[in-house]
Amino acid sequence: MLASVLRQRAVIRSFHATPVARSWIGDIFGKKKPAELEPKYQKKDKKEIVAQQDELLDEKTGKITILNEKNSPNYVKFDMEKDLPDFKINQWKKNEVLSQDLENTYSDKEELRNLVAGVYREASGDKEVNKFDKAELHDLKFRFKLVKELQSVLGFELNDYQVSKCHTLQALYEEIEGVVNKRWKNERNPSAIVLRPEDFKSSNIYLNQERSDKQKQRKLAELVRKAREESTAEVQATQA
């Protein structure tokens, strides 16, 4: 009885202690180890795959050709003379002045005023412009025409807000004067200081002008002499 029961029980085998021999799995299923792969099927980075895409593909499946401007049969090189024979760039400015050159270019205020008056006379036909505040600019078409001509002659542009708020030639001139008098600075370095020549006129401001030892001693002796004279004069005044 016991023997028959033992024969009927299924034999259970534990797998946790039995290592799986993976080395022969590839041979059974026909796979190769990475070291045995052909050179073109070995691991490659993205750049190599893109550059050698045709070589990496099997010739039986065909090659991939990416069309671009160099190998496309429909690519036609652009020719300026043939494609745009009538194209021209009309330069509407008669002069071009950079922001850093505005102060030096229009430092003479009288010359700037005469230049603005000349452009106004030519645009309006008024040969006598005595007072700028009497020359009104209420006509928008004329104002735009005048501003465009001034920008062309002066070599720099005014923004829309400046143009819209100027109802007289005097107001427009003041805006122009404000632009040329504005101290220029490098916008890429907002903390940069741009100095003018008049900034160095003060006696206690100088650049790379180190005095010699003799000059320092001479200046010191002069200051000491003045201090003694002033002290003596104060003592004499007190005694008197």
PyMOL commands that set and color helices and strands:
alter all, ss='L'
color gray80, all
select helices_A, chain A and resi 2-8+22-29+34-36+39-41+46-51+53-56+80-83+99-105+109-124+132-134+140-154+160-164+169-181+197-200+213-239
alter helices_A, ss='H'
color red, helices_A
deselect
rebuild
show_as cartoon
